[in-house]
């Protein structure tokens, strides 16, 4: 019953969207500026190379895909003004609007999408999100180097008609076409400077509601309204200033002194009172915060003793069971988060419309006695002889508080020592992606509303599989689910995959995300998606 009620609440949030901000351009009308804290500096804002929410927020405001997410997080017409879908669900024919232009005035054509998608799948590009295009016929074979890129199942019937053939019917394909990796890019622009084109305003040619005009490293990214966008007359903001304040206290101070109009994730200690006074709002985020173990061969080069310990599934389960997630969300995060007792979060519908999350894989409060038993069985009674584990996280007061709480729990409950190490965001991303760690923080927000967005990232050698996890049975379930026509059978295969994942425990779910935001009360219709992105295209400042 509780699961059902919770699902309804989250589903309503997703259905209604979160464009409910009443919370600084100065005045209404033309020339409006909004100042938003992006947080960390993006590693990249190249649509085919980006894999983080900060970069994606820049991309979805500068680019337009075939579709675009509306205020309900549903895909609507964008560069494609309409489309046809074959009866078997395998072929999409997109009809592109003829008034779509790039920021330099050139028309957006079907060939631009083909080039971008082939580029993402080309193994030489090394796109972490290439697997998001495996739904297109031959996509996976191309990315694995087994076929040339020109064999991708896409065809330009003319400059404004794009035909796409899929490997199997994909219910959420129109949502995927709104995702950053699917955004078009111009061949002549990219190939002139493949490494640098997305770093400078003069070469960052885009096709969305805004354009890049300035990138001050470690300070701010500035966007301005794109007059060539087909809906430019409906865009009220003339300028978006995205600051890069990583420390929550600094961002809150800037918000309170009027230097910022919109911030996310204020200091955890202040959240309860801020929500009570109305200074902050708690919004739904469809995602999971978790810790990961490095199970790749690289771990042995970093710390042989630690690598040996975490390869034992009993050790991983013991650590997972020694954590009190209920205490974590009530006493540390304080942002309305829910303890994560599965990897796929609440809020994603199953085939019958109920919540996909059907079970708790472990108690929210943990199970210390079972954790101790497993650790002893693995050869480390009361933590004796257990090597020190180094836990890495990116610089943030919030991440630090969580890491310290878990450090204390593991010492108290299991007698094991955890050393904490923080890294700047770009360094942390590289460390994690290169598998140069033992134990690390992670988090995942849905790319679309389907369990697959949480599960296909862990297939063997997957683009986002930065833990070195591999289980042939897991891979089989995911591959079969992607090809299954019957929705009930498809969901069952994903349930089985999650069962395998949680039995192997290569990761430790901690809590389901919420998003705590502070927005000035004169900011209207800025859409904070439950998928993590912020859309400024139809936002505005109300006259004070």
Secondary structure, 3 states (H helix, E strand, C coil): CHHHHHHHHHHHHHHHCCCCCCCCCCCCCCCEEEEEECCCCCCCCCCCCCCCHHHHHHHHHHCCCCEEECCCCCEEECCEEEEEECCCCCEEEEEECCCCECCCCCECCHHHHHHHHHHHHCHHHCCCCHHHHCCECCHHHHHCCCCCHHHCCEEEEECCEEEEEECCCCCCHHHHCCCHHHCCCCHHHHHHCCCCHHHCCCCCCCCCCEEEEEEECCCEEEEEECCCCCCHHHCCEEEEEEECCCCHHHHHHHHHCCCCCEEECCCHHHHHHHHHHCCCEEEEEEEEEEEEECCCCHHHHHCHHHHHHHCCHHHHHHHHHCCCHHHHHHHHHCCCCEECCCCCCCCCECCCCCECCCCCCCCCCCCHHHHHHHHHHCCCHHHCCCCCEEEEEECCHHHHHHHHHHHHHHHHHHCCCEEEEEECHHHHHHHHHCCCCCEEEEEEECCCCCCHHHHHHHCCCCCCCCCCCCCHHHHHHHHHHHHCCCHHHHHHHHHHHHHHHHHHCCEEEEEEEEEEEEECCCEECCEECCCCCEECCCCEECCC
